[in-house]
């Protein structure tokens, strides 16, 4: 049985900590700074034998119409409509505040079942706050400590009373989805692109740089393809990242590279191609992930072809290890080029997961060695005997050779580029490892 539990409360009451506890891992950034979470994010979790779709939301606070806080509140209203049960958190050490009363009135108006949760009950001063919470009119609170995992048995009992009412299960998007991360500098249009791809205003967007902090994962379908799309915080140069919250957000974004299969690097077409863009691309290539670069805001660029040629020239010089990375101009705001981008994403992922049989590989090796043999070492040329693909994602090859440790890196780069040309592997990372083959006539 799977039903949706939405965690709601004012800032810094421990919503993200409870979210991480329920899903059994690190899904949301946690810090003592109020207002760290901005977008809501979801995960599949469990408590006892009850499976949950858990949703972490931003802290609710007073807002001016049209402000970022107002957009956050509207986003929370949207996800509240999908809830089967609301977990309303308050800080038992602080006690019930006027805004806790406001939150309780708001969730009561939604008509959703509400479980009042008193967090941070490991403290001896929590008892007064728990007693004060009866004034909210939501019945007996469930005392827990999300940080230490205490009180989850009481929360399980409260959920058990509601679980039998809900039989609806969301579509299973999690069965082998294609994992895509969207990266780029701040304000390049990453969240706007994510919203355009999934077809709804799921993620907060703002002209203010740094709106996105958490890496937010969204499950959706592209045709009949299951996709798990991860929107990340903007990546600035390391020397400019001095704020603790930004360091946490950057670390989370870099972690998303390791978890993704393919990365869409978003460039701002109204700004020059900078060293930071190259640095991000190198990190992606180093992790062995498939890469598609998209040039956003092309609707306001006059000389789009000239800019594309300039960027491709930079990429050819700075990223020779993934020669031929696809570059797709788009306008995320207007929806221009989105279909072309997704077609490129699917094609690039297919190349990244490609497997080549051993027979064609070794015929290719014979032709390559005949045309350009490896340089001699102490008067003798290494013998390249056999090659096979050991892994896909990315394509990884093992080359057996005599005296393999003497083959120079320049010749390995030559083989890599020849592989690209021979098997149409443009734009994806390729790894070749050398292994010295055993000489059967050598003394044991």
HELIX and SHEET records of a PDB file:
HELIX    1   1 UNK A   15  UNK A   23  1                                   9    
HELIX    2   2 UNK A   68  UNK A   80  1                                  13    
HELIX    3   3 UNK A   98  UNK A  110  1                                  13    
HELIX    4   4 UNK A  126  UNK A  132  1                                   7    
HELIX    5   5 UNK A  133  UNK A  136  5                                   4    
HELIX    6   6 UNK A  152  UNK A  163  1                                  12    
HELIX    7   7 UNK A  190  UNK A  198  1                                   9    
HELIX    8   8 UNK A  238  UNK A  240  5                                   3    
HELIX    9   9 UNK A  244  UNK A  259  1                                  16    
HELIX   10  10 UNK A  275  UNK A  286  1                                  12    
HELIX   11  11 UNK A  298  UNK A  300  5                                   3    
HELIX   12  12 UNK A  304  UNK A  318  1                                  15    
HELIX   13  13 UNK A  320  UNK A  322  5                                   3    
HELIX   14  14 UNK A  338  UNK A  352  1                                  15    
HELIX   15  15 UNK A  358  UNK A  371  1                                  14    
HELIX   16  16 UNK A  404  UNK A  406  5                                   3    
HELIX   17  17 UNK A  409  UNK A  423  1                                  15    
SHEET    1   A 6 UNK A  41  UNK A  47  0                                        
SHEET    2   A 6 UNK A  50  UNK A  56 -1                                        
SHEET    3   A 6 UNK A   2  UNK A   8  1                                        
SHEET    4   A 6 UNK A  85  UNK A  91  1                                        
SHEET    5   A 6 UNK A 113  UNK A 119  1                                        
SHEET    6   A 6 UNK A 142  UNK A 143  1                                        
SHEET    1   B 6 UNK A 216  UNK A 222  0                                        
SHEET    2   B 6 UNK A 225  UNK A 231 -1                                        
SHEET    3   B 6 UNK A 178  UNK A 184  1                                        
SHEET    4   B 6 UNK A 262  UNK A 268  1                                        
SHEET    5   B 6 UNK A 290  UNK A 296  1                                        
SHEET    6   B 6 UNK A 327  UNK A 329  1                                        
SHEET    1   C 2 UNK A 376  UNK A 377  0                                        
SHEET    2   C 2 UNK A 380  UNK A 381 -1                                        
SHEET    1   D 3 UNK A 384  UNK A 391  0                                        
SHEET    2   D 3 UNK A 396  UNK A 401 -1                                        
SHEET    3   D 3 UNK A 431  UNK A 436  1                                        
END                                                                             
